[in-house]
Amino acid sequence: MLEVAGHAPWHPAAREAFAALVEQGWADPRRLSSEGRRARLLLEAARESLAAGLGARTEEVHLTGSHTQSLHAAVRAVVRGRRRTGTTVLASAVERAAVLAGARFAGELETVDVDAVGRVDAAAMAQRLVAPGIALAALQHANGEVGTLQPVDEVGEAARAAGVPLLVDAGASTGHVAPPGTWDLLAADPGDWGGPSGIGVLAVRPRVRWSPDWPEDEDVWHPGGVSVPAAFAAAAALDAALADRREAEVRRRRQVAVIRERVGAEVPDVDVVGDPDARLPHVLTFSCLYADGEALTTALDRAGFAVASGSACTSGADEPSHVLAAMGALTHGNVRLALHRSVTDDDVDRFCATLPGVVAEVRDMLGAHGL
């Protein structure tokens, strides 16, 4: 598996925690029974652990049903809560589709352009933050498709000065690099760091004005609550990921550098995108001229390599990447990798040795040989 973004294999710590909590934390944490109280204590312990990993306070951390739901809820609730100020969401052009769709649903979306490596112009975003009608600013910590880190601190300072809350999507970065230090709302994805799917994490600072557009419930951000075993497994996986983060980061950064260099040197007519340095350690994307992304992923799968193509958040429809389009990069013939911690140097060498032949095969199949 060379592409596990958002759906990484469970960390062994997550499997152990989940199995233990199925026995101990199965009860409804709202109940007053001894089993319910135990489940409540375990759920609070999970929130406390997640908060420590994110650089938040326990009371700021809320659990939702998924990363997408966290982003949708954050956008909708803040726009509704600040509707007297305005209903415009100012976001980078390369935000996750959930953010862009949430903004269009809740109000109006205004995007800020990015440069050729996918980084937003912080000065341009700061200038537009002072315009009237801005309810929320949204900026990812890092792009999950091309790996480029964003100027979150700089934009966060400008948002604070303008009195606009900043939503930071850390779904692709949490557990892989140090967490961002500046945010008003922060969304993180356990599925990306080796936790279970079906649960999301949303941290909200107390100063944020928000108002839900869904019915009232004891669990204000996710009515009905979440699975206690899943929450505990997510926290255990994050603890484990952070414990060996530096070692894993060094290894995967080296592996990505090898792939970037060899793909650029050994595959003709290829565009390797994203910042080569200020980036996530495990993510990279390249696009091959005269080739089709679906054909490439299928051929690589036959060769034993699971990769992805298209946008990291809409690839199920195999749509052209809005991220690559915003960067002015080649959008077809795309291959996206997000290396899991278990990927070895031998896996990387085999992939790099196999790729040129696969690309040539696909180009021949499409009648593009020799162009």
C-alpha positions in Angstrom: 0.0 0.0 0.0 1.6 3.2 -1.2 -1.5 5.4 -0.8 -3.3 5.3 2.6 -4.4 8.9 3.0 -7.4 9.0 5.4 -7.6 5.2 5.6 -4.3 4.0 7.0 -4.0 0.5 8.4 -4.9 0.4 12.1 -1.9 1.0 14.3 -1.4 -2.1 16.6 -2.0 0.2 19.6 -5.4 1.1 18.1 -6.3 -2.6 17.7 -5.3 -3.4 21.3 -7.2 -0.4 22.7 -10.4 -1.2 20.7 -10.4 -4.8 21.7 -10.0 -3.9 25.4 -12.7 -1.2 25.2 -15.2 -3.6 23.5 -15.1 -5.4 26.9 -14.9 -2.4 29.2 -16.5 0.6 27.4 -19.4 -0.9 25.5 -22.1 1.0 27.5 -23.8 4.2 26.8 -21.7 7.0 28.5 -24.9 8.9 29.1 -26.3 6.3 31.5 -26.0 6.5 35.3 -25.2 2.8 35.7 -21.7 1.7 36.7 -21.1 0.5 33.2 -22.2 3.9 31.8 -20.1 5.8 34.2 -17.1 3.7 33.3 -17.7 4.4 29.6 -18.0 8.1 30.4 -14.6 8.0 32.2 -13.0 6.2 29.3 -14.4 8.6 26.8 -13.1 11.6 28.8 -9.7 9.9 29.0 -9.7 9.6 25.2 -10.6 13.3 24.8 -7.9 14.3 27.2 -5.3 12.2 25.3 -6.4 13.6 22.0 -6.3 17.2 23.3 -2.7 16.7 24.5 -1.7 15.5 21.0 -3.3 18.4 19.3 -2.1 21.1 21.7 -5.6 21.8 22.9 -7.5 21.7 26.2 -9.7 18.7 26.9 -12.9 20.8 27.0 -12.1 22.1 23.5 -12.1 18.7 21.9 -15.3 17.3 20.5 -15.8 13.9 18.7 -17.8 13.6 15.5 -18.7 10.9 13.1 -16.0 11.6 10.5 -13.5 14.1 9.3 -15.9 15.3 6.6 -18.6 15.8 9.2 -16.2 17.8 11.4 -15.4 20.2 8.5 -19.1 20.5 7.5 -20.2 21.2 11.0 -17.5 23.7 11.7 -18.3 25.7 8.6 -22.1 25.6 9.0 -22.1 26.4 12.7 -19.7 29.3 12.5 -21.3 30.9 9.5 -24.7 30.6 11.2 -23.3 32.0 14.5 -21.7 35.0 12.8 -24.4 35.6 10.2 -24.8 39.2 11.4 -21.2 39.8 10.4 -21.6 38.0 7.0 -21.9 34.6 5.4 -18.7 34.5 3.3 -16.1 31.8 3.9 -12.6 32.9 2.7 -10.6 29.8 1.9 -7.5 28.8 -0.1 -8.3 27.4 -3.6 -6.8 24.0 -2.6 -8.9 23.3 0.5 -10.5 19.9 0.9 -13.7 19.5 -1.0 -15.7 19.2 2.3 -14.6 22.7 3.2 -15.5 24.2 -0.2 -18.8 22.4 -0.3 -19.7 23.4 3.2 -19.0 27.0 2.5 -21.2 27.0 -0.6 -24.0 25.3 1.4 -23.8 27.6 4.4 -23.2 30.9 2.6 -20.8 32.2 0.0 -17.3 30.9 -0.9 -14.4 33.2 -1.8 -11.1 31.6 -2.7 -7.5 32.8 -2.6 -5.1 31.6 -5.3 -2.1 29.5 -4.6 1.3 29.5 -6.3 2.9 26.7 -8.4 3.8 24.6 -5.4 0.3 24.9 -3.9 0.9 27.4 -1.2 -1.6 30.2 -0.6 -0.5 33.8 -0.8 -0.6 34.8 2.9 -0.4 38.5 2.2 -3.3 38.3 -0.3 -5.4 36.3 2.2 -4.6 38.8 5.0 -5.7 41.6 2.8 -9.0 40.0 2.0 -9.7 39.1 5.6 -10.5 42.7 6.4 -13.2 43.0 3.8 -16.8 43.2 5.2 -18.9 40.1 5.4 -16.2 37.5 6.2 -17.7 35.0 8.7 -14.9 32.4 8.6 -11.4 31.8 7.2 -10.3 28.3 6.3 -6.7 27.2 5.7 -5.4 23.6 5.7 -2.2 22.9 7.7 -0.8 21.0 4.8 -2.2 19.8 1.5 -3.0 16.1 1.6 -2.6 15.7 -2.2 0.8 17.4 -2.9 2.2 17.7 0.6 2.8 21.5 0.7 2.7 23.1 4.1 0.6 26.3 4.4 1.5 29.6 6.2 -1.0 28.9 9.0 0.6 31.1 11.6 0.9 34.1 9.4 -2.7 33.8 8.2 -3.8 33.1 11.8 -2.3 36.4 13.0 -4.0 38.3 10.3 -7.3 36.6 11.0 -7.0 37.3 14.7 -6.3 41.0 13.9 -9.4 41.1 11.6 -11.6 39.4 14.2 -12.3 36.4 11.9 -12.1 32.9 13.3 -9.7 30.5 11.5 -10.6 26.9 10.7 -7.5 24.8 10.2 -7.9 21.4 8.5 -5.1 19.2 10.0 -6.5 16.0 8.6 -3.5 15.2 6.5 -0.8 16.4 8.9 -1.8 15.2 12.4 0.5 12.4 13.6 3.0 13.1 10.8 4.4 16.6 11.7 4.1 18.9 14.7 0.6 20.3 15.1 -0.2 23.9 14.0 0.1 26.5 16.8 -2.5 28.9 15.5 -6.2 28.1 15.1 -9.7 28.8 16.3 -11.2 25.5 15.1 -9.0 22.5 14.3 -10.2 19.3 12.5 -8.1 16.1 12.6 -8.7 12.7 11.1 -7.9 9.5 13.1 -8.1 7.4 9.9 -5.0 9.2 8.7 -2.8 8.4 11.6 -3.7 4.7 12.1 -6.9 5.1 14.1 -10.4 3.8 13.1 -12.6 5.3 10.5 -16.0 6.4 11.5 -14.8 9.0 14.0 -13.5 12.6 13.6 -11.9 15.1 16.0 -12.9 18.8 16.1 -11.3 21.2 18.6 -13.0 24.6 19.1 -11.6 27.5 21.1 -14.1 29.0 23.6 -13.9 32.5 22.0 -15.5 31.2 18.7 -19.1 32.3 18.1 -21.1 29.5 16.6 -24.6 28.2 16.4 -25.7 24.8 15.2 -28.2 24.4 12.4 -29.1 20.9 13.7 -31.4 19.9 16.6 -30.1 20.3 20.2 -28.5 17.3 21.8 -26.2 16.6 24.8 -23.4 15.9 22.3 -23.6 19.3 20.7 -21.3 18.7 17.7 -22.4 15.1 17.0 -25.9 14.3 18.2 -26.1 10.8 19.6 -22.4 10.6 20.5 -19.7 8.3 19.2 -18.4 4.8 19.8 -16.3 4.8 23.0 -14.1 2.0 21.8 -13.4 3.9 18.5 -12.6 7.1 20.4 -10.2 5.3 22.7 -8.6 3.5 19.8 -8.1 6.9 18.0 -6.4 8.3 21.0 -4.2 5.3 21.5 -3.1 5.4 17.8 -2.3 9.1 18.0 -0.2 8.6 21.2 1.7 5.8 19.4 2.1 7.8 16.2 3.5 10.8 18.1 5.9 8.6 20.1 7.9 7.6 17.0 6.9 10.6 14.8 10.4 11.9 14.4 11.9 8.6 13.4 9.1 7.9 11.0 9.3 11.4 9.6 13.0 11.1 8.8 12.6 7.7 7.1 9.5 8.7 5.0 11.0 12.1 4.0 14.0 10.3 2.7 11.8 7.8 0.8 9.7 10.6 -0.8 12.9 12.4 -1.8 14.1 9.2 -3.6 10.8 8.8 -5.4 10.6 12.5 -6.4 14.2 12.3 -7.8 13.8 9.0 -9.7 10.4 9.8 -11.1 11.6 13.1 -12.5 14.8 11.5 -13.9 13.5 8.2 -15.2 9.9 8.9 -16.5 9.7 11.1 -19.6 7.2 14.0 -19.7 6.3 13.9 -16.0 5.4 16.8 -13.6 6.4 16.2 -10.0 4.5 18.8 -8.0 4.4 20.4 -4.5 7.1 22.1 -2.5 10.2 19.8 -2.4 11.2 21.0 1.1 8.4 22.6 3.2 6.1 19.7 2.9 4.6 16.6 4.6 7.1 13.8 4.9 5.0 11.1 3.4 2.9 12.6 0.6 3.7 13.2 -3.1 2.0 13.6 -6.4 3.1 13.5 -10.0 1.3 13.6 -13.3 2.3 11.9 -16.6 1.7 13.5 -19.9 0.0 11.3 -22.6 -1.4 8.9 -19.9 -4.6 8.4 -18.1 -4.7 8.4 -14.3 -7.2 5.5 -14.0 -5.2 3.4 -16.4 -2.0 4.1 -14.4 -3.6 3.2 -11.1 -5.0 0.0 -12.5 -1.7 -1.0 -14.1 0.2 -0.3 -11.0 -2.3 -2.3 -8.9 -1.7 -5.3 -11.2 2.0 -4.8 -10.5 1.4 -4.9 -6.8 1.3 -1.2 -5.9 -1.8 0.4 -4.5 -1.8 4.1 -5.4 -4.5 6.7 -6.1 -5.3 9.3 -8.8 -7.3 12.5 -9.0 -8.2 14.7 -6.1 -7.4 13.3 -2.6 -11.0 14.1 -1.5 -13.0 13.3 -4.6 -10.9 10.4 -6.1 -13.9 8.0 -5.8 -15.3 9.8 -8.8 -11.9 9.9 -10.5 -12.4 13.6 -11.1 -9.6 15.9 -12.2 -7.9 17.4 -9.2 -9.1 20.9 -8.2 -5.8 21.2 -6.3 -3.6 20.6 -9.4 -5.8 22.8 -11.5 -5.4 25.7 -8.9 -1.7 25.2 -9.1 -1.6 25.3 -12.9 -0.2 21.8 -12.9 -0.9 18.9 -15.2 -4.2 17.3 -14.0 -4.4 14.1 -16.1 -2.2 11.0 -15.8 -2.0 11.7 -12.0 -0.5 9.3 -9.4 -0.8 10.2 -5.7 1.1 8.5 -2.9 0.8 8.7 0.9 3.4 6.4 2.4 2.4 4.3 5.4 4.9 3.8 8.2 5.4 0.2 7.2 6.7 1.1 3.7 10.3 0.0 3.3 13.2 1.3 1.2 12.9 -2.0 -0.8 9.2 -1.1 -1.5 10.3 2.3 -2.8 13.1 0.9 -5.0 10.7 -1.7 -6.5 8.1 1.0 -7.2 10.6 3.3 -8.9 12.0 0.4 -11.0 8.5 -0.6 -12.1 7.0 2.8 -12.8 8.7 3.7 -16.1 7.6 0.4 -17.7 4.0 0.9 -16.5 3.9 4.4 -17.8 5.2 3.3 -21.2 2.7 0.5 -21.3 -0.2 2.8 -20.6 1.0 5.3 -23.2 1.3 2.5 -25.8 -2.2 1.3 -24.9 -3.5 4.8 -25.5 -1.6 5.2 -28.7 0.7 7.9 -27.3 4.0 6.1 -27.9 6.7 8.4 -29.2 4.8 11.7 -28.8 
